[in-house]
Amino acid sequence: MLIRDHLNRVEADGYTIIENAFSTELADELVADLTRIEHERNIVPATNGFEGFQTWRIYNLLALGRLYEQIPVHPVVLAVMRNVLGDGCLISSLSSISIGPGEIAQPIHADDQLLPLPKPHLATIANSMWALTDFTEENGATRIIPGSHKADHSPPYGVEQQSIAAEMPKGSVLIWHGSLWHGGGANATDQRRWGVAMNYCAGWVRQQENQQLGIPLDLVRRFSPDLQQLCGFQLYRGLIGHIEKHSPAEVLLNTQSPTEMLWSRS
Ligand SMILES: O=C(O)CCC(=O)C(=O)O
């Protein structure tokens, strides 16, 4: 499918699935590395209804290994995101979500429901889920309500909704509009459902994870210019995010290229 087809689907249904977006070898490598991090950092499931009781989540992945640097800049996913959210879109958060056996379904929610904007509205947030294992109805594939991104409200929290499982083979990426009603599924199998949630936001929206504080600057220095921009080290439209008329990249990374402020354009 072409980028345009994916965009049409996001527009019409609120989501799309890119199959064969990445190799099954990479999926296995990511699961192995996330398992290592989980053990090294003694990551345990949270104990709240939103993050789950049998779900292992690891946040701020860009700080935890080079392997994760390819995720935000995936060419097809990023092209779709830049069309949905506009140029200058940012990483909002990058985390893994491993739903364990026995986990119950997460409450249906919209990723943008904290933003006090009348709905429906243009996409301020768009999310993606990388399937590191097959995603099936039985093992907790993300549950979605197609078309719900056009609703004039967010789902009432904790109320059950008719939803479908976004089933997809390992190596696929599910992309959804931040207003789409969705949630993690229940896992009725004896294996974990492994995913990476790569969440983006428009360049004028505050990032969920603070990338400028959360990622050691020595790591950011070696990131590609695209990845640095996605982390918020450049200004949005020559204005938003400046520090005395300098970009975070100039101030924090000592980059030489001066930032052109919107005001100085003739
Ligand atoms: O794990 C999933 O499939 C979705 C999780 C989710 O929507 C969330 O944690 O906000």
The ligand as an ORCA input file, in Angstrom:
! r2SCAN-3c Opt
* xyz 0 1
  O      -0.871     -2.039     24.450
  C      -1.707     -1.652     23.626
  O      -2.108     -2.344     22.699
  C      -2.274     -0.263     23.724
  C      -1.798      0.473     24.944
  C      -2.333      1.849     25.049
  O      -3.184      2.263     24.311
  C      -1.825      2.730     26.099
  O      -1.165      2.278     27.021
  O      -2.123      3.962     26.020
*
